Amino acid sequence: MISPLAHIHPDAKIGNNVTIDPFAVINNNVTIGDDTHIMSNAVIASGTTIGKSCKIFPGAVIGAIPQDLKFVGEDTTVEIGDHTTLRECVTVNRGTKDRWKTVVGSHCLLMAYAHVAHDCILGNYVILANGVQLAGHVTVDDHAILGGLAGVHQFTRVGAHTYVAGHTVIRKDVPPYVKAAREPLSYMGINIVGLQRSKMPKETIAEISNIYHILFVEKHTTSAALALIEKNFDSSPVKEQIVQFINTSRTGIIKRHSKIGNDDDFSF
């Protein structure tokens, strides 16, 4: 049902079985997929595409122009995947000429007051807890979880299947499959709970643990650790993913906290 009290631009493309509540605002050059619900006082600005079966809660503003003084009105977009929920007062800004778009994948949950700045790319099944703030050009890969009030520095990457504790500042890249906490943000073991929930085989979890033991626990330099990993492990998807992530890091990766003993002795 589309409320007559909603403001919908005549050029907006609205899918089948879409619900738009009173006082929602849908601007021009907007596409909304089937079965999506736009709630009261949400604003969907120009250049936004929202997928199927999404829920946009009151106060959310999707597709506003970037908070970047270098932005000069270039034609950029926001893309939201299918089955994604954006809770109260979430903001997702359009891209700039760096990436030309800001993307939030499918099956994501962005809790209240989360902010996704210009040119961020979020994968699928990403969870941003309440108040998470992503600066511009941040990449968050599939199945990553960021705890409440975490802040992410611009151009930083958060790898797949990671868990980052709340109230933390992410200044360095967080490699795939790990959990991170403390200040400065540090490696606290692999994300065993998340990997088990994703039904990852035990053999793969063991491989990930052994790789990170070399990288973080044995106190090698990063380059020496990578050489050992290449030598001691057969080619596999997780090995290649971890090695490629580290080799392509622009900011460097987080380090292991000096006060922890075994790989996984820290409980969040």
Order of alpha helices (4+ residues) and beta strands (2+ residues): beta-beta-beta-beta-beta-beta-beta-beta-beta-beta-beta-beta-beta-beta-beta-beta-beta-beta-beta-beta-beta-beta-beta-beta-beta-beta-beta-alpha-alpha-alpha-alpha-beta
